[in-house]
């Protein structure tokens, strides 16, 4: 057995503690003997007459009543914070610790590495890529040959330069807000922009617009058995893939809907009375909340053939759109069509937070946050449950707006007169991502009247691609069009010129006999025909003229006036009426 050793100081301290304990016991025994005197006549009747037992009974009743009232109030408070689905929303916020992982952004927003754009066309080519153009050219030429063969004619195939010029003219018409101007007026009116008639004829533009297709019509019926959007699915998927890969979104994104106006025949056309157009094709978009950029989207096609009835549509749409930003710590702002407590929990597992409004009929809202006339104006009621925060703010008497957030975890309220919670202020700043995109697209839309829904989606896709290209380009070049209010219109104008110029030059050099007004329009656009006299001698031209007569280049085609005289400068054939003879005297001849 081990022996413990004590020092002298330790032994003295132990003895002193024992003496102190004995003194305390003696004092306590004396006080108990004094207070336990049963013969004292005043015992039990201090301030109360009668039996002392009544005093004890009355005091116990008061204690029971007070404890009953407090427990009843506490029960009512707890029941008012208990929702229908059984979740309890605590009044007090959780204790603050380290920043939660789902509130940390680990990527720098902006264009992805390798997406360098020197000109507007470079930025636009990132979204309308070669695979999209090749697919459309293949399907369009196939349809053109089919229609021409049925009419006994021959179809002139469209090449890439001509199709890009077709797109450029479409974008220019949108930039000039001439989407509702007739094509004949755009191409033939001398007061209109000369670039239209200088690029291609009216008939050729109408032919391309009439036969443009986005899929193989021969296999469409088989694909439509499982997909209502089979006529535009491949092109749409390629475009969305480009949008996801070319830009890194900021810390917050917005999910909302866009209604593309359309009143023609379509299996998935929607009626939305709250929208200005009321009828159209609904597209759910996920856009950046800081800059106008469309990250991802999905066209609502309703229930596909053989598919069951869709439930929780808003939740499934959000999970589909945010699949590309999982585990990134970003926040998603949405309206009451999408927001729900089960969705917030699922997104937290994917390291994403949400801020959104809740509908009043949701079973997750406790009674204390419901609208009530007894609540004061500009008052807020908070509730906390795990990583979720709910707030009910009274903006008008008898009305309340309820928000759910997994990003906020406190009762922060501003110091203004309205005393708005920080959650509502954040929601107001970030809720307009899709609305801003839709507004900017509609300002310079290239859409034209049509009865084909794939062409409606094509026009909308061009508008969104132009907006994304503009955002991508201006992010890399912040000084582009600095101080100009209409910078985006000038961007579209410059982009359209870059798209049409290759075809315009090819038309000038490849077509020997262009009408004079077309040549003048090309010269106004900066394209001039090269003088062939530099490559061919005048003697050779004269010899060629002796062998074969040609029509006068100035006279109308209806006259069909053949001549053998040529201009000495431009080497074009001219008749006697339009040629000028220079008179030189005999002495000046030599």
C-alpha positions in Angstrom: 0.0 0.0 0.0 1.3 3.3 -1.0 1.9 5.8 1.7 1.0 9.5 1.0 3.4 12.1 2.5 2.1 15.4 3.9 4.1 18.5 4.7 3.7 20.5 7.9 1.8 23.3 6.1 -0.7 20.7 4.7 -1.4 19.2 8.2 -2.0 22.6 9.7 -4.5 23.5 7.0 -6.4 20.2 7.5 -6.7 20.9 11.3 -8.0 24.4 10.7 -10.7 23.1 8.3 -11.9 20.6 10.8 -12.3 23.3 13.5 -14.3 25.5 11.2 -16.7 22.7 10.3 -17.3 22.0 14.1 -18.1 25.8 14.7 -20.6 25.9 11.8 -22.5 22.8 13.1 -22.9 24.4 16.5 -24.3 27.6 15.1 -26.8 25.7 13.0 -28.1 23.6 15.9 -28.7 26.8 18.0 -30.6 28.5 15.3 -32.9 25.4 14.7 -33.7 25.2 18.4 -34.8 28.9 18.5 -37.0 28.6 15.4 -38.7 25.4 16.4 -40.6 26.7 19.5 -44.2 25.3 19.2 -45.5 27.1 22.3 -45.1 30.6 20.6 -48.6 32.0 20.3 -47.6 34.1 17.3 -46.5 31.2 15.2 -48.7 30.7 12.1 -50.8 33.8 12.5 -48.5 36.5 11.2 -50.7 38.9 9.3 -53.6 36.2 9.1 -56.3 35.4 11.6 -57.6 32.0 12.1 -56.3 28.5 11.7 -52.6 28.2 10.5 -53.7 25.4 8.2 -55.8 27.9 6.2 -52.7 30.0 5.7 -50.8 27.0 4.2 -53.7 26.1 2.1 -54.2 29.6 0.7 -50.5 30.0 -0.1 -50.4 26.7 -1.9 -53.4 27.7 -4.0 -51.8 30.9 -5.0 -48.7 29.1 -6.1 -50.7 26.6 -8.1 -52.7 29.4 -9.8 -49.5 31.4 -10.8 -47.8 28.3 -12.1 -51.0 27.3 -14.0 -51.2 30.7 -15.7 -47.6 30.7 -16.8 -47.8 27.1 -18.1 -51.0 28.0 -20.0 -49.3 31.0 -21.6 -46.3 29.0 -22.5 -48.4 26.3 -24.0 -50.2 28.9 -26.2 -46.9 30.4 -27.3 -45.6 27.0 -28.3 -48.8 26.0 -30.2 -48.7 29.3 -32.1 -45.2 28.4 -33.3 -46.0 24.9 -34.3 -46.9 24.4 -38.0 -49.5 22.0 -39.3 -46.8 19.5 -40.4 -45.4 19.4 -36.9 -42.3 21.6 -37.3 -41.5 24.0 -34.4 -40.1 27.5 -35.2 -38.2 28.9 -32.2 -38.3 32.6 -31.4 -34.7 32.9 -30.5 -31.9 32.7 -33.2 -29.2 30.1 -32.9 -25.8 31.0 -31.3 -23.3 32.4 -33.8 -20.2 30.4 -34.5 -18.1 29.9 -37.5 -19.4 30.8 -41.0 -21.4 27.8 -42.3 -19.9 26.0 -45.3 -22.9 26.5 -47.5 -22.3 30.3 -47.3 -18.7 30.2 -48.6 -18.1 30.8 -52.3 -15.1 29.1 -53.7 -15.0 30.3 -57.3 -14.4 33.7 -58.9 -17.3 34.9 -61.1 -16.8 35.9 -64.7 -16.0 34.4 -68.1 -14.4 30.9 -67.9 -10.7 30.6 -68.7 -10.2 30.3 -72.4 -13.3 32.3 -73.3 -11.4 35.3 -74.6 -13.3 37.6 -77.1 -11.5 40.2 -79.2 -14.6 41.4 -81.1 -18.4 41.1 -80.6 -18.5 38.2 -83.2 -15.9 36.3 -81.1 -18.2 36.5 -78.1 -21.2 35.6 -80.1 -19.5 32.5 -81.6 -19.1 31.1 -78.1 -22.9 30.5 -77.9 -24.0 29.9 -81.5 -21.3 27.4 -82.3 -20.5 25.5 -85.5 -22.4 22.4 -84.5 -25.6 24.4 -84.2 -25.0 26.1 -87.6 -24.1 22.8 -89.3 -27.2 21.1 -88.0 -29.5 23.9 -89.2 -27.8 24.1 -92.6 -28.2 20.3 -93.1 -31.8 20.3 -92.2 -32.7 23.5 -94.0 -31.1 22.4 -97.3 -32.8 19.1 -97.0 -36.2 20.8 -96.6 -35.4 23.3 -99.4 -34.6 20.5 -101.9 -37.8 18.7 -100.9 -40.0 21.7 -101.5 -38.2 22.7 -104.7 -38.5 19.2 -106.1 -42.2 19.1 -105.4 -42.6 22.4 -107.4 -40.3 21.2 -110.2 -37.6 23.6 -109.4 -34.0 23.5 -108.3 -32.9 24.5 -104.9 -29.7 26.7 -104.5 -28.0 25.3 -101.3 -27.2 27.7 -98.5 -23.6 27.9 -97.3 -22.3 29.0 -93.9 -21.5 32.6 -95.1 -24.9 33.2 -96.5 -26.7 31.8 -93.4 -24.5 33.9 -91.1 -25.5 36.9 -93.2 -29.1 35.9 -92.8 -28.7 35.9 -89.0 -26.9 39.2 -89.2 -29.7 40.9 -91.0 -32.2 39.4 -88.5 -30.2 40.8 -85.6 -29.8 44.2 -87.2 -33.6 44.5 -87.6 -33.9 43.8 -83.9 -31.3 46.3 -83.0 -33.1 48.9 -85.0 -36.5 47.9 -83.5 -37.8 47.1 -86.9 -39.1 43.6 -86.1 -42.6 44.6 -87.2 -41.6 46.4 -90.4 -42.4 44.5 -93.6 -39.5 42.8 -95.3 -40.2 44.5 -98.6 -40.0 47.8 -96.9 -36.7 46.9 -95.2 -35.1 45.8 -98.4 -36.6 48.2 -101.0 -37.3 51.5 -99.2 -34.5 54.0 -100.0 -34.9 55.5 -96.6 -34.0 52.2 -94.8 -30.6 51.0 -94.0 -28.8 50.1 -97.3 -27.1 47.0 -95.7 -30.2 44.9 -96.3 -30.3 45.2 -100.1 -26.6 45.1 -100.2 -26.4 41.7 -98.5 -29.1 39.7 -100.3 -32.3 40.0 -102.2 -35.7 40.1 -100.6 -36.7 36.8 -102.3 -33.7 35.0 -101.0 -34.2 36.1 -97.4 -37.8 35.0 -97.6 -36.9 31.7 -99.0 -34.4 31.0 -96.2 -36.9 32.1 -93.6 -39.6 29.9 -95.1 -37.6 26.7 -95.3 -35.4 27.0 -92.2 -35.6 23.8 -90.1 -33.9 22.6 -86.9 -34.3 18.8 -87.3 -34.8 16.0 -89.8 -38.4 16.0 -90.7 -38.3 12.4 -91.8 -37.5 11.1 -88.3 -39.5 13.7 -86.3 -42.6 11.5 -85.9 -40.7 8.8 -84.1 -39.0 11.3 -81.7 -42.3 13.1 -81.0 -43.7 9.9 -79.4 -41.6 10.7 -76.3 -40.8 14.4 -76.7 -43.2 17.2 -77.6 -40.2 19.5 -78.3 -38.5 17.1 -80.8 -38.4 19.7 -83.6 -36.1 21.9 -81.6 -34.5 19.7 -78.9 -31.0 19.2 -80.4 -30.3 22.9 -81.1 -31.8 24.0 -77.8 -29.6 21.5 -75.9 -26.4 22.6 -77.7 -27.2 26.2 -76.9 -27.8 25.6 -73.2 -24.6 23.6 -73.0 -22.7 26.6 -74.3 -24.3 28.9 -71.8 -23.3 26.7 -68.9 -19.7 26.4 -70.0 -18.9 30.0 -70.9 -19.6 31.9 -67.7 -19.1 31.4 -64.0 -22.0 32.9 -62.1 -21.7 35.1 -59.1 -22.6 34.3 -55.5 -26.4 34.5 -56.2 -28.6 33.3 -59.0 -32.3 33.8 -59.7 -34.8 31.2 -60.9 -38.0 32.5 -62.6 -40.2 32.1 -65.7 -40.3 33.8 -69.1 -43.3 33.7 -71.4 -42.3 34.0 -75.1 -45.4 35.4 -76.9 -47.0 33.0 -79.3 -50.6 32.3 -80.3 -50.2 29.6 -82.9 -50.6 25.9 -82.7 -48.4 24.3 -80.1 -49.1 21.3 -77.7 -47.4 23.1 -74.8 -48.6 26.6 -75.3 -49.5 28.2 -71.9 -52.1 30.8 -70.8 -50.9 33.2 -68.2 -53.3 36.1 -67.6 -50.8 37.9 -65.4 -48.4 38.3 -68.3 -48.8 41.1 -70.9 -48.8 38.6 -73.8 -51.1 36.1 -71.9 -50.4 33.3 -74.5 -47.0 31.8 -75.3 -44.3 29.3 -74.5 -43.1 29.2 -70.9 -39.4 28.9 -70.3 -37.9 28.5 -66.8 -34.6 30.3 -66.6 -31.7 30.4 -64.1 -30.0 33.8 -64.5 -27.2 35.6 -62.6 -28.6 38.0 -60.1 -25.7 40.5 -60.5 -25.2 40.7 -64.3 -27.7 40.0 -67.1 -26.6 36.5 -68.1 -28.8 33.4 -68.7 -27.0 30.4 -67.2 -29.5 27.5 -67.9 -33.1 27.1 -68.9 -35.8 24.5 -69.6 -38.9 24.8 -71.8 -42.1 23.7 -70.1 -43.6 21.1 -72.4 -46.3 19.8 -70.0 -46.7 16.1 -69.5 -44.7 14.1 -72.1 -46.3 11.2 -73.9 -46.6 8.2 -71.5 -45.5 10.2 -68.5 -47.4 10.4 -65.2 -48.9 13.5 -63.8 -46.2 15.9 -62.5 -46.2 16.8 -58.9 -44.2 19.5 -57.1 -43.3 21.0 -60.5 -41.5 24.0 -58.9 -39.2 21.7 -56.8 -38.3 19.5 -59.8 -37.5 22.5 -62.0 -35.2 24.1 -59.4 -33.3 20.8 -58.9 -32.9 20.4 -62.6 -31.6 23.9 -63.2 -29.2 24.0 -60.3 -27.6 20.7 -61.2 -24.6 22.5 -62.6 -23.9 24.6 -59.5 -24.0 22.0 -56.8 -21.5 22.1 -54.0 -20.5 25.7 -54.9 -22.0 27.5 -51.9 -24.2 29.8 -54.0 -27.6 31.2 -53.1 -30.8 30.8 -55.2 -33.5 33.5 -55.0 -36.9 32.4 -56.1 -40.6 33.3 -55.8 -43.4 31.5 -54.0 -44.0 29.1 -57.0 -40.8 27.3 -56.2 -40.0 27.9 -52.5 -40.8 25.2 -49.9 -39.2 23.7 -46.8 -38.5 20.3 -48.3 -36.7 21.9 -51.2 -34.6 24.0 -48.8 -33.5 20.9 -46.9 -32.6 19.1 -50.2 -30.6 22.0 -51.5 -28.7 22.3 -48.2 -27.5 18.8 -48.7 -26.0 20.0 -52.0 -24.3 23.0 -50.3 -26.8 25.5 -51.8 -28.9 28.1 -49.9 -32.2 29.7 -50.9 -34.1 32.9 -50.2 -37.7 33.0 -51.4 -41.3 33.9 -50.6 -43.8 31.4 -49.3 -47.4 31.0 -50.2 -49.8 31.5 -47.3 -51.3 28.0 -47.7 -48.0 26.2 -47.1 -48.3 23.8 -44.1 -44.9 24.8 -42.9 -46.0 28.3 -41.8 -46.9 28.5 -38.0 -50.0 30.5 -36.9 -48.0 33.3 -35.4 -46.8 34.3 -38.8 -50.1 34.3 -40.5 -51.7 37.7 -41.5 -53.7 39.2 -38.7 -55.3 42.6 -38.1 -54.0 42.7 -34.6 -50.4 42.9 -35.8 -48.8 46.3 -36.1 -47.7 47.7 -39.4 -43.9 47.3 -40.2 -43.6 44.6 -37.5 -41.7 41.4 -38.1 -42.0 37.9 -36.6 -39.0 35.6 -36.8 -38.8 31.8 -36.5 -35.8 29.5 -36.5 -35.7 25.8 -37.1 -32.4 24.1 -37.6 -30.5 25.9 -40.5 -33.7 27.6 -41.7 -35.0 31.0 -40.9 -38.6 32.3 -41.5 -39.8 35.9 -41.2 -43.3 37.4 -41.5 -43.3 41.1 -42.3 -46.5 43.3 -42.1 -46.3 45.9 -44.8 -50.0 46.7 -44.9 -52.7 46.3 -42.3 -54.0 42.8 -42.3 -51.5 41.5 -44.8 -48.1 39.8 -44.3 -45.4 38.5 -46.6 -43.6 35.4 -45.5 -40.0 34.6 -46.5 -37.9 31.5 -46.0 -34.1 31.6 -46.0 -31.3 29.1 -45.3 -28.7 31.8 -45.8 -29.7 34.1 -42.8 -29.7 33.1 -39.2 -30.5 36.3 -37.2 -33.1 39.0 -36.6 -31.3 41.8 -38.4 -33.7 44.7 -39.2 -32.7 48.1 -40.8 -33.0 51.4 -39.0 -35.4 53.0 -41.5 -39.0 53.9 -40.8 -40.3 50.7 -42.4 -37.9 48.5 -40.4 -37.6 45.9 -43.1 -35.7 42.7 -42.2 -32.4 42.0 -43.9 -33.9 38.9 -45.6 -36.5 41.0 -47.4 -33.9 43.6 -48.5 -31.6 40.8 -49.9 -34.6 39.2 -51.7 -35.5 42.6 -53.3 -32.0 43.1 -54.6 -31.6 39.6 -56.1 -35.1 38.6 -57.3 -34.9 40.4 -60.6 -32.3 38.3 -62.5 -34.7 36.7 -64.9 -36.9 39.8 -65.2 -33.9 41.9 -66.2 -32.9 39.4 -68.8 -36.5 39.3 -70.2 -36.7 43.1 -70.3 -33.4 43.5 -72.1 -34.2 40.8 -74.6 -37.5 42.3 -75.4 -36.0 45.8 -76.0 -34.0 44.7 -79.0 -35.8 41.5 -80.0 -35.2 40.1 -83.5 -38.5 38.2 -83.5 -40.7 38.3 -86.6 -44.3 37.2 -87.1 -44.6 33.5 -87.7 -47.0 30.6 -87.1 -44.2 28.0 -86.4 -43.3 27.5 -82.7 -39.7 26.3 -83.4 -39.0 29.6 -85.2 -40.3 31.5 -82.2 -37.9 29.6 -79.9 -35.1 30.3 -82.5 -35.7 34.0 -82.4 -35.7 34.0 -78.6 -32.5 31.9 -78.6 -30.8 34.4 -80.8 -31.9 37.2 -78.4 -30.6 35.4 -75.4 -27.3 34.5 -77.1 -26.8 38.1 -78.1 -27.3 39.3 -74.5 -25.0 36.6 -73.1 -22.4 37.6 -75.7 -22.7 41.3 -74.7 -22.3 40.5 -71.0 -19.3 38.2 -71.7 -17.7 40.8 -73.9 -18.2 43.8 -71.6 -16.9 41.8 -68.6 -13.7 41.3 -70.5 -13.6 44.9 -71.9 -15.1 47.2 -69.2 -14.2 50.3 -71.2 -16.3 49.3 -74.2 -18.5 52.2 -75.3 -17.8 54.0 -72.1 -20.3 56.7 -71.2 -22.7 55.7 -74.0 -26.3 55.0 -73.0 -27.1 52.7 -76.0 -24.0 50.6 -75.8 -26.0 47.3 -76.3 -27.7 48.6 -79.5 -24.2 49.6 -80.8 -23.0 46.2 -79.9 -25.8 44.5 -81.9 -25.1 46.8 -84.8 -21.4 46.0 -84.9 -22.1 42.3 -84.5 -24.6 42.4 -87.4 -22.0 44.1 -89.7 -19.4 41.5 -88.8 -21.8 38.7 -89.7 -22.9 40.1 -93.1 -19.7 41.6 -94.5 -18.1 38.3 -95.7 -21.2 37.4 -97.8 -21.5 41.0 -99.1 -17.9 41.0 -100.4 -18.4 37.6 -101.9 -21.6 38.8 -103.6 -19.8 41.9 -105.0 -16.9 39.9 -106.5 -18.9 36.8 -107.5 -21.8 38.5 -109.3 -20.6 40.3 -112.4 -23.9 42.1 -113.2 -25.4 43.8 -110.1 -28.0 46.4 -110.4 -26.8 49.9 -109.9 -28.8 50.6 -106.7 -27.3 47.5 -105.1 -23.8 48.5 -106.1 -24.4 52.0 -104.6 -25.8 50.3 -101.4 -22.6 48.2 -101.1 -20.4 51.3 -101.6 -22.3 53.1 -98.8 -21.6 50.1 -96.6 -17.9 50.3 -97.5 -17.6 47.5 -100.0 -16.2 48.5 -103.4 -15.6 46.4 -106.5 -12.1 45.9 -107.6 -11.1 47.2 -111.0 -10.5 44.3 -113.3 -8.4 46.4 -115.6 -5.5 45.9 -113.3 -5.5 42.1 -114.1 -6.6 42.2 -117.8 -5.4 44.4 -120.6 -7.6 46.7 -122.6 -6.6 44.9 -125.8 -7.7 41.6 -124.4 -11.0 43.1 -123.4 -11.6 44.5 -126.8 -10.7 41.2 -128.5 -13.2 39.5 -126.1 -15.8 42.0 -127.1 -15.3 41.4 -130.7 -15.9 37.7 -130.2 -19.0 38.1 -128.0 -21.3 41.0 -127.5 -22.7 41.7 -124.1 -25.6 43.6 -122.6 -25.2 47.3 -121.6 -24.5 47.5 -117.9 -26.4 50.8 -117.5 -29.5 50.2 -119.6 -32.4 48.3 -118.0 -32.6 44.6 -118.5 -35.9 44.9 -120.3 -34.2 46.7 -123.3 -31.7 43.9 -123.7 -29.3 46.1 -125.7 -26.2 44.2 -126.8 -23.1 46.2 -127.4 -19.4 45.6 -128.3 -18.0 48.8 -126.8 -16.3 48.8 -123.3 -15.5 51.4 -120.8 -11.8 52.2 -120.7 -11.7 52.5 -116.9 -14.0 49.9 -115.4 -14.2 47.6 -118.6 -18.0 47.4 -118.4 -20.0 47.1 -121.6 -21.8 50.4 -122.5 -24.0 51.5 -125.4 -23.8 54.6 -127.6 -26.3 56.4 -125.4 -24.2 56.0 -122.2 -20.7 56.3 -123.6 -18.9 59.6 -123.7 -16.5 60.4 -126.6 -13.5 62.7 -125.8 -12.8 65.2 -128.7 -9.1 66.0 -129.2 -7.8 68.4 -131.9 -5.2 67.4 -134.5 -2.4 69.4 -132.9 -3.0 68.0 -129.4 -3.3 64.5 -130.7 0.4 64.1 -130.7 
